[in-house]
Amino acid sequence: MTAQSLFSERPKPRGPEDLIELPSLDFEPYDHRHCWDLIGPEGTSMQINHHPRLVNDSAETLHAAALEGLGVVKLGLLVGMQDMKAGRLIDVLPGWTTRGGVLHAVFPSRRGLLPAVRALIDFLNKYVAEEDFDTREALINE
């Protein structure tokens, strides 16, 4: 099974309400509620409660499960962008997005910072600054 095969026997969703009919994958939420907050055209918002078939705390595991076509998942573009560009993952609701997140780099102190850690922080700062994560189509259609 692949990500595309998820829709070989069922239609792609026409709107957020259609997500309820699809198998889903999700991170473990702090409140044990599986709810996606979606933002649509003209700032429309909608909450979709779902019952995932796989719950995990690992973005890599959810990413791999989505690549295998096990369900739809809300992944960060840092995780799934390359597979979206290559057509291995698809945006099931074009025009709809989720609320943005925050990327944290945690380290004990700037003093004595290992060169490898400094290089990683510099790389992430440059990479994230160069990408326009508010424009998914520009990222996917590069």
C-alpha positions in Angstrom: 0.0 0.0 0.0 1.2 3.6 -0.7 0.0 7.0 0.1 -1.8 7.2 -3.2 -3.5 3.8 -2.7 -5.4 5.3 0.2 -7.6 7.0 -2.4 -7.7 4.2 -4.9 -11.0 3.0 -3.6 -12.4 6.1 -2.0 -12.7 9.7 -3.1 -10.4 12.4 -1.9 -12.1 14.7 0.6 -13.9 17.7 -0.8 -13.9 19.5 2.5 -12.8 19.1 6.1 -15.9 17.3 7.1 -15.0 14.4 4.8 -11.8 13.7 6.9 -14.0 12.0 9.4 -14.6 9.2 6.9 -10.9 8.5 6.4 -8.5 6.5 8.5 -6.3 8.9 10.5 -2.9 9.0 12.3 -2.1 11.4 15.1 0.3 12.5 17.8 -0.6 11.7 21.4 -2.3 14.9 22.6 -2.0 16.1 26.1 -5.7 16.0 26.7 -6.3 12.7 24.9 -8.7 14.5 22.4 -7.8 14.0 18.7 -8.9 17.2 17.1 -7.4 19.0 14.1 -7.8 22.8 14.0 -8.0 23.7 10.4 -7.9 27.2 8.7 -9.5 27.5 5.3 -10.1 30.0 2.6 -10.8 33.6 3.9 -9.8 32.5 7.4 -12.6 30.0 7.9 -11.9 27.7 10.7 -13.1 24.2 11.6 -12.3 21.6 14.2 -12.3 18.0 13.1 -12.6 15.4 15.8 -11.2 12.0 14.7 -10.4 8.6 16.0 -6.9 7.6 14.7 -5.9 4.1 13.9 -2.4 4.9 15.0 -1.3 7.3 17.8 2.4 7.9 18.3 4.8 10.5 19.6 7.3 10.1 16.8 7.0 12.2 13.7 9.1 9.7 11.8 6.7 6.9 12.6 3.7 8.9 11.6 5.5 10.0 8.4 6.4 6.4 7.5 2.8 5.3 8.2 1.4 8.0 5.9 3.9 7.0 3.2 2.5 3.4 3.5 -1.0 4.7 3.0 -2.3 3.9 6.5 -4.1 7.1 6.9 -4.2 10.9 6.7 -2.0 12.8 9.2 -1.2 16.4 10.1 2.6 16.6 9.6 4.9 19.6 9.7 6.3 20.7 6.3 9.8 20.1 7.7 8.9 16.4 7.9 6.8 15.9 4.8 7.7 18.6 2.3 10.2 16.5 0.3 7.7 13.7 -0.1 5.0 16.1 -1.1 7.4 17.6 -3.7 8.1 14.1 -5.0 4.4 13.1 -5.0 4.8 10.4 -2.4 2.5 12.4 -0.1 -0.4 14.5 -1.1 -2.2 17.5 0.3 -5.7 16.1 0.8 -7.3 19.5 1.5 -5.7 22.1 -0.8 -6.6 25.6 0.5 -6.8 24.4 4.1 -3.9 24.6 6.6 -3.3 24.1 10.3 -2.0 26.5 12.8 1.7 27.1 12.7 4.1 25.6 15.2 7.3 26.6 16.9 10.7 25.0 16.4 12.8 25.0 19.5 16.5 24.3 19.8 17.4 23.6 23.4 21.0 23.6 24.7 22.5 24.2 28.1 24.4 27.4 27.4 25.9 29.5 24.6 29.3 29.4 26.5 31.1 26.2 25.5 28.6 25.4 22.8 29.8 22.5 20.7 30.7 23.4 17.1 28.3 20.6 15.9 25.4 22.1 17.9 26.2 25.6 16.6 26.3 24.3 13.0 22.9 22.7 13.5 21.3 25.8 14.9 22.8 27.9 12.1 21.5 25.4 9.5 18.0 25.3 11.0 18.0 29.1 11.2 19.0 29.5 7.6 16.8 26.7 6.3 13.6 27.8 8.1 14.3 31.5 7.3 14.6 30.6 3.5 11.3 28.7 3.4 7.9 30.4 3.2 5.8 27.9 5.2 2.7 30.0 4.7 2.7 29.2 1.0 2.6 25.4 0.6 2.0 25.5 -3.1 5.3 27.4 -3.7 7.2 24.7 -1.7 5.5 21.8 -3.3 5.7 23.1 -6.9 9.3 24.3 -6.8 
